[in-house]
């Protein structure tokens, strides 16, 4: 048909018939067509909604645990069902529009590798703006990410080992583990590692404010706890403060999980409160299997959440300590804030962040059978009492006695414990029979809370189990050499590939139809010699020190060293300022604390006139420092720091509140990071300003460098927050002091640059390590390209996490690094 010809059904305006003459059936058809068009239009509008992330990583500590990543993955996959809640450190906006979740693991690669081989990680550093530090890894990272407490692992030889717990790097019980008469090496038991051998009072086991924040407890100032009610228990807590056991049961409503029953027991185990509660929102599922609550039981109830909150406030004394298992879920259900808690799921730790179930702990430690199958749901008073007695047991007997119970071993085997027999039993799961009940996207992402996902938080089911119950698919792809520790179960698909290229090819087919995909690339980075890792670590410390160092001069023969220091301190804190006496004219070597301070000195003081001398400010130049200009240039372009401004010249007496008033004229200011001196508690005379976009940061930077702010000097930040934290842990000051103590007389800095490298070049073993480092550099570059090829295959609105887990070996532990983003466009490799 010709494009200019009208459609066959198109009528001219003068041929239109009047609406009131249409038949009812035709009107109904038109209404149906109109509804279809409206639905299609709405679906099209929904498809255009962008998933985005907002993170809380610009704080005093940006280290994120694997359990926190698990919380993020759980919410990303399930939404608000199955007790999934937004993580406190990362918010996912428009979660229901996620196309999928992809986790890329670079085994045996650490944060040290990222900093040392920064130029080789071209794709990662230019693509992912959300980054965070990771603790040194456990042996089974995947189990930690998926919240797996019952797994079957397959090693590279095809041998399978069944176990209830995820294997750990130090406490995994195998035939090679040295054991005591009680069956386990006390020194590597996670309970001993956390608490030591001696008995402690209850205050030792309280969660700190930082731990509560990490574990998603409600706290004052939390944006999601605006309407929460405080228990007003602000009195000082001592070892004689009273303990109260707490447990709640919830149902599934249109809002999510809401309270239906609450039990509180005192230190004697007597139940002082056991109340049914009527939820505010319509109930979708009573979760009777776990809560024991039915429509008939709840129908006559008139008690509301506000009544419970008021009664709890009356019952608790000012120094009350609440005890519970996964207590954060209970306190959130109560919509209350309480400062002093003991969580028994954390009190009895397992390696890799795993947790024991309350039912198992009650049997293994207390010799009590709770949550019996012949009962209709859990008894919250029974659970609260069990949690209370578990806390009392730990306080009374101490961690050594608990470690002697060999909980991990008992969980793996059917052995008598405290008079009971613990049997390894899996949660009974059945695939969903009603397809209409499952509302998922093309790749199985959860779109709405599902009644079929009604699993109890107390049972601590893994994410894989819940997804399996929902009909969502998960897939694991790895090289054969990296297969050890990967879960192999009915809940997921597992592909073993011969190369990274084959992994990418298989991923192209499996990722589009999977809700969660975990892809592990082969690196061979873990096979390097320990001496090489020590050298890489030492070189990274040296590199940071050299990049933060400048030479300035020449000065007059009678220049004032104090005056020069005052001038250069405008750029940032100085660790040392020493005259260089081996030159014909006077020069000084200035070691700054920060990269930004050294770069600022080069930019604003090079060519300046100081005490009548035009000086040159530059970094030292030699073979080892030739790449530094390239590294600084790429750091300046780093996407993570594009909206962060470094400001020097802050007064020591100024507080964060003072700076908020001082900089309130700047639009888009999100956070102020004000580092403090650990000894004096005062600030270090500089800060970092984080803005919500690049334009706002540029406007602020321009204003800060105007003449009326002469006391302040500013530039774009070079150090990402995770790198700033990482360098603090390297104890740079001690390393530089060590270098000075081993320097020849007259010029310690020149020995740092010349003699050391001269010695290295003439040392055969050093030359061998040099070639090894070059090989490792090439492997890192290829690895970065593999990640890039995979990311370019992802659909838009895909949540992608790239994890460099770190290294944990007998030769040393190296922390990891996480990078995160959401794909912006289809198969573009760009992220937001």
HELIX and SHEET records of a PDB file:
HELIX    1   1 UNK A   13  UNK A   15  5                                   3    
HELIX    2   2 UNK A   19  UNK A   21  5                                   3    
HELIX    3   3 UNK A   24  UNK A   47  1                                  24    
HELIX    4   4 UNK A   66  UNK A   78  1                                  13    
HELIX    5   5 UNK A   95  UNK A   97  5                                   3    
HELIX    6   6 UNK A  111  UNK A  116  1                                   6    
HELIX    7   7 UNK A  122  UNK A  127  1                                   6    
HELIX    8   8 UNK A  141  UNK A  146  1                                   6    
HELIX    9   9 UNK A  186  UNK A  188  5                                   3    
HELIX   10  10 UNK A  190  UNK A  195  1                                   6    
HELIX   11  11 UNK A  202  UNK A  205  5                                   4    
HELIX   12  12 UNK A  209  UNK A  214  1                                   6    
HELIX   13  13 UNK A  288  UNK A  291  1                                   4    
HELIX   14  14 UNK A  295  UNK A  299  1                                   5    
HELIX   15  15 UNK A  305  UNK A  315  1                                  11    
HELIX   16  16 UNK A  327  UNK A  334  1                                   8    
HELIX   17  17 UNK A  344  UNK A  347  1                                   4    
HELIX   18  18 UNK A  351  UNK A  353  5                                   3    
HELIX   19  19 UNK A  358  UNK A  361  1                                   4    
HELIX   20  20 UNK A  362  UNK A  366  3                                   5    
HELIX   21  21 UNK A  380  UNK A  403  1                                  24    
HELIX   22  22 UNK A  407  UNK A  412  1                                   6    
HELIX   23  23 UNK A  435  UNK A  437  5                                   3    
HELIX   24  24 UNK A  451  UNK A  453  5                                   3    
HELIX   25  25 UNK A  457  UNK A  459  5                                   3    
HELIX   26  26 UNK A  463  UNK A  470  1                                   8    
HELIX   27  27 UNK A  480  UNK A  482  5                                   3    
HELIX   28  28 UNK A  500  UNK A  510  1                                  11    
HELIX   29  29 UNK A  511  UNK A  513  5                                   3    
HELIX   30  30 UNK A  525  UNK A  527  5                                   3    
HELIX   31  31 UNK A  530  UNK A  547  1                                  18    
HELIX   32  32 UNK A  561  UNK A  568  1                                   8    
HELIX   33  33 UNK A  595  UNK A  605  1                                  11    
HELIX   34  34 UNK A  623  UNK A  625  5                                   3    
HELIX   35  35 UNK A  628  UNK A  637  1                                  10    
HELIX   36  36 UNK A  639  UNK A  641  5                                   3    
HELIX   37  37 UNK A  656  UNK A  662  1                                   7    
HELIX   38  38 UNK A  694  UNK A  704  1                                  11    
HELIX   39  39 UNK A  707  UNK A  709  5                                   3    
HELIX   40  40 UNK A  721  UNK A  729  1                                   9    
HELIX   41  41 UNK A  732  UNK A  741  1                                  10    
HELIX   42  42 UNK A  748  UNK A  750  1                                   3    
HELIX   43  43 UNK A  751  UNK A  755  3                                   5    
HELIX   44  44 UNK A  756  UNK A  761  1                                   6    
HELIX   45  45 UNK A  764  UNK A  791  1                                  28    
SHEET    1   A 2 UNK A  52  UNK A  55  0                                        
SHEET    2   A 2 UNK A  90  UNK A  93 -1                                        
SHEET    1   B 8 UNK A  63  UNK A  64  0                                        
SHEET    2   B 8 UNK A 130  UNK A 134  1                                        
SHEET    3   B 8 UNK A 816  UNK A 822 -1                                        
SHEET    4   B 8 UNK A 798  UNK A 804 -1                                        
SHEET    5   B 8 UNK A 100  UNK A 106  1                                        
SHEET    6   B 8 UNK A 516  UNK A 521  1                                        
SHEET    7   B 8 UNK A 474  UNK A 479  1                                        
SHEET    8   B 8 UNK A 493  UNK A 497  1                                        
SHEET    1   C 3 UNK A 160  UNK A 163  0                                        
SHEET    2   C 3 UNK A 151  UNK A 154 -1                                        
SHEET    3   C 3 UNK A 486  UNK A 487 -1                                        
SHEET    1   D 2 UNK A 229  UNK A 230  0                                        
SHEET    2   D 2 UNK A 336  UNK A 337  1                                        
SHEET    1   E 4 UNK A 271  UNK A 276  0                                        
SHEET    2   E 4 UNK A 257  UNK A 265 -1                                        
SHEET    3   E 4 UNK A 243  UNK A 253 -1                                        
SHEET    4   E 4 UNK A 283  UNK A 285 -1                                        
SHEET    1   F 5 UNK A 271  UNK A 276  0                                        
SHEET    2   F 5 UNK A 257  UNK A 265 -1                                        
SHEET    3   F 5 UNK A 243  UNK A 253 -1                                        
SHEET    4   F 5 UNK A 321  UNK A 324  1                                        
SHEET    5   F 5 UNK A 341  UNK A 343  1                                        
SHEET    1   G 2 UNK A 416  UNK A 417  0                                        
SHEET    2   G 2 UNK A 420  UNK A 421 -1                                        
SHEET    1   H 4 UNK A 574  UNK A 580  0                                        
SHEET    2   H 4 UNK A 586  UNK A 592 -1                                        
SHEET    3   H 4 UNK A 549  UNK A 555 -1                                        
SHEET    4   H 4 UNK A 616  UNK A 618 -1                                        
SHEET    1   I 2 UNK A 609  UNK A 610  0                                        
SHEET    2   I 2 UNK A 613  UNK A 614 -1                                        
SHEET    1   J 4 UNK A 669  UNK A 673  0                                        
SHEET    2   J 4 UNK A 686  UNK A 691 -1                                        
SHEET    3   J 4 UNK A 644  UNK A 648 -1                                        
SHEET    4   J 4 UNK A 713  UNK A 716 -1                                        
SHEET    1   K 2 UNK A 807  UNK A 809  0                                        
SHEET    2   K 2 UNK A 812  UNK A 814 -1                                        
END                                                                             
